[in-house]
Amino acid sequence: MYVYIQKKIDFTGTASELVTALKSISNETFYPNRVTRDLVQNGYTLRQYGIDFLYKRTRNGRLIILHYDRERDSSDSKTSGEVTVNSLALKV
């Protein structure tokens, strides 16, 4: 998930939509309920990687909101590649 959100920067959607997006970059098997549980249980760790996580209910269902902030990423991998918000915006 880290690689996906590092490139995507923002994600807002259901757990099923996140699983579909993760399948596009990995051969791993993901399950919506497991992804949600892991995100909830590891919220503090996500923040160390510069990822903000919010899980909220709407009248249409439950939304997962993820945002990557490169400046707050304390992992070693942030220096391994030049992925900036500006370069991503130009590619989109």
Backbone hydrogen bonds, N-H to C=O, Kabsch-Sander energy under -0.5 kcal/mol:
donor,donor_aa,acceptor,acceptor_aa,energy
5,I,1,M,-2.8
6,Q,2,Y,-2.3
7,K,3,V,-1.5
8,K,4,Y,-2.8
9,I,5,I,-2.6
10,D,8,K,-2.0
11,F,66,L,-2.5
13,G,64,I,-2.0
18,L,14,T,-2.0
19,V,15,A,-2.4
20,T,16,S,-2.1
21,A,17,E,-2.0
22,L,18,L,-2.6
23,K,19,V,-2.1
24,S,20,T,-0.8
24,S,21,A,-0.7
25,I,22,L,-1.4
26,S,22,L,-1.0
30,F,28,E,-0.5
35,V,31,Y,-2.7
36,T,32,P,-2.3
37,R,33,N,-2.1
38,D,34,R,-2.7
39,L,35,V,-2.4
40,V,36,T,-2.5
41,Q,37,R,-2.7
42,N,38,D,-1.6
43,G,40,V,-0.9
46,L,42,N,-2.4
47,R,43,G,-1.6
48,Q,44,Y,-1.2
49,Y,45,T,-1.0
49,Y,46,L,-0.8
50,G,47,R,-1.6
51,I,46,L,-2.6
52,D,50,G,-0.6
52,D,67,H,-3.1
54,L,65,I,-2.3
56,K,54,L,-0.5
56,K,63,L,-2.1
58,T,61,G,-3.8
61,G,58,T,-1.0
63,L,56,K,-3.4
64,I,13,G,-3.5
65,I,54,L,-2.9
65,I,63,L,-0.5
66,L,11,F,-3.0
67,H,52,D,-1.8
68,Y,9,I,-2.9
69,D,50,G,-3.3
70,R,68,Y,-0.6
72,R,69,D,-1.3
73,D,69,D,-0.5
73,D,70,R,-1.1
74,S,48,Q,-2.8
74,S,72,R,-0.7
78,K,75,S,-0.9
79,T,76,D,-1.2
80,S,77,S,-1.3
83,V,81,G,-1.3
84,T,82,E,-0.6
88,L,84,T,-2.0
89,A,85,V,-2.4
90,L,86,N,-1.8
91,K,87,S,-1.2
92,V,88,L,-1.6
